[in-house]
């Protein structure tokens, strides 16, 4: 059993605060992914958990044991680095065995652990090779094997797939997820790639400027982002974000876009805070824009399609609303030629509304 707790953790470099008092609880056997842009503090947080960075304030605990003053070797963690960190003069088996030999573990036990890890990672036939004879994906498996044999309380992954090509990244995502299912160990994984985060995590931690913006299961972050930052960061292609103002007439409410297009708000999306003339940001996922199909609560938009991107199973359309480029995701059969004007519809029950000052989501709270 290994629970990981971060309580008001701070990391400051003189005047610069890389991490600004974050709180996070990681449950036993949970796979948590820290995601965010470069400089958001995610790798610094991971290095503080590992003991590779001293914390400037707060507390880190593993199984309720505070580890602030313990070195990396005393925390019972194993870390997989971006650059693999393998010894080039050693064989695969020697690299995997190194940490166990340092602990003076019996040779028979070391051999058994190496064999088990190699079988789990499908690298049994590579044990006599050296890192220079391996592909990037094979080296990453060796690095994971070195972590597995330690039987740590916590696995830490620091952007382990960033040096791999796109196809191999997809393959290794599956391998790491399968590994966690086979060896359910508390895991904290850092990446800048939101697709990695969404496909691998039990829970995703979105970080921005040293703070945690939102924590939750991948689908919750996708469907209920609490801020403009999360809305724009999670999802590919990104959510369309359009300035608008609220218009109220009798019992009707609409959002008026920059080009004058009025999007009627269905009752289920209305809020008492949406008053006449209020400025808002409308968030529209590309897949909620389609050709009109007679759906209820769909708002029509006249669009001149500028760019068409066929992607096989789907096609992306790009058009302008005012000065903002909007992306729609449609089935290939519905895609028009570029430069063609057409009517598209927005599913208004799936939009998001944000306050442009606070950048926080405005949730529906009124039912008519």
HELIX and SHEET records of a PDB file:
HELIX    1   1 UNK A   42  UNK A   50  1                                   9    
HELIX    2   2 UNK A   72  UNK A   74  5                                   3    
HELIX    3   3 UNK A   92  UNK A  102  1                                  11    
HELIX    4   4 UNK A  107  UNK A  121  1                                  15    
HELIX    5   5 UNK A  124  UNK A  126  5                                   3    
HELIX    6   6 UNK A  131  UNK A  133  5                                   3    
HELIX    7   7 UNK A  136  UNK A  148  1                                  13    
HELIX    8   8 UNK A  166  UNK A  182  1                                  17    
HELIX    9   9 UNK A  194  UNK A  200  1                                   7    
HELIX   10  10 UNK A  218  UNK A  223  1                                   6    
HELIX   11  11 UNK A  228  UNK A  233  1                                   6    
HELIX   12  12 UNK A  267  UNK A  269  5                                   3    
HELIX   13  13 UNK A  286  UNK A  288  5                                   3    
HELIX   14  14 UNK A  332  UNK A  334  5                                   3    
HELIX   15  15 UNK A  348  UNK A  350  5                                   3    
SHEET    1   A 4 UNK A  16  UNK A  26  0                                        
SHEET    2   A 4 UNK A   4  UNK A  13 -1                                        
SHEET    3   A 4 UNK A  57  UNK A  62 -1                                        
SHEET    4   A 4 UNK A  65  UNK A  66 -1                                        
SHEET    1   B 6 UNK A  77  UNK A  80  0                                        
SHEET    2   B 6 UNK A 154  UNK A 158  1                                        
SHEET    3   B 6 UNK A 186  UNK A 191  1                                        
SHEET    4   B 6 UNK A  31  UNK A  35  1                                        
SHEET    5   B 6 UNK A 203  UNK A 208  1                                        
SHEET    6   B 6 UNK A 211  UNK A 216 -1                                        
SHEET    1   C 5 UNK A 262  UNK A 264  0                                        
SHEET    2   C 5 UNK A 252  UNK A 257 -1                                        
SHEET    3   C 5 UNK A 240  UNK A 249 -1                                        
SHEET    4   C 5 UNK A 279  UNK A 284 -1                                        
SHEET    5   C 5 UNK A 352  UNK A 354 -1                                        
SHEET    1   D 3 UNK A 289  UNK A 291  0                                        
SHEET    2   D 3 UNK A 341  UNK A 347 -1                                        
SHEET    3   D 3 UNK A 298  UNK A 304 -1                                        
SHEET    1   E 3 UNK A 307  UNK A 310  0                                        
SHEET    2   E 3 UNK A 315  UNK A 321 -1                                        
SHEET    3   E 3 UNK A 324  UNK A 330 -1                                        
END                                                                             
